[in-house]
Amino acid sequence: MAKDNASRRMPLAQHLAELRKRLLLSLIGVVLGAIAGWFAFNPVFDTMQRPLLEAAARNGSIININFTGMTSAFDVRLKVALFLGLIGTSPWWLYQLWAFITPGLKTRERRYALGFVGAAFPMFAAGAALGWLVLPRAVLVLTEFVPRGATNLTDAQAYLSFVMRLMIAFGLAFVLPIVMVALNFAGIVMASTWAHGWRWAVVLAFTFSAVMTPTPDAWTMILVAIPICLLYGIALVVCWSHDRRIARRNAALADGL
């Protein structure tokens, strides 16, 4: 084992060279993804503005996206392309992160790291998808305040930022259980600590849902908060199981001594 650890040690210069290599590969992947996102802009943008058009038809108001300035349309297209490239290539640059840190890890730590990286992307994607499902309802409620016959020209960049913040917020909320398990497996936070804070977790989940789903009905808030609470509970069970396994192993070692 000592020989294996020694073989994984690298001088600082090699670490920096490896970091530069992984960053370059990650950047190339994101750029290629952004190029694909550039050509996919039209269907994506049509899908993004559909909630506004549906809200306009339902409210009987003129609601549309407005591009202010000569470069506004170019800026919006570039931001959408970068956003799609970053999200679409996340498995690639997450793998590069894992490949950079794995030489210094033991075999079991490598499995844990690979499992966390592998689970983070689908969880983030699931959260972002939920945010996308909430978007039409949020747009409909917010645009109901526009008086009938009035015009609401929504700034394109402001609307784009609203959509991206919504999806990223829900994505990060779904990644939180992965962070909980990672901190527990690293020995930083015990399962009992997460268990003692479950009331605060529920309050924060419902508060987050209430803020991110500006709808007058409580059902939408509940439907958004329930998956977050369930994921917290699942993460708590995993942490409890891990702590019990560690406790049994330590007890066995103590009996052997």
Salt bridges, closest charged atoms under 4 A:
ASP4 OD2 - ARG8 NH1 2.35
GLU18 OE2 - ARG22 NE 2.82
ASP217 OD1 - ARG137 NH2 3.22
ASP243 OD1 - HIS242 ND1 3.70
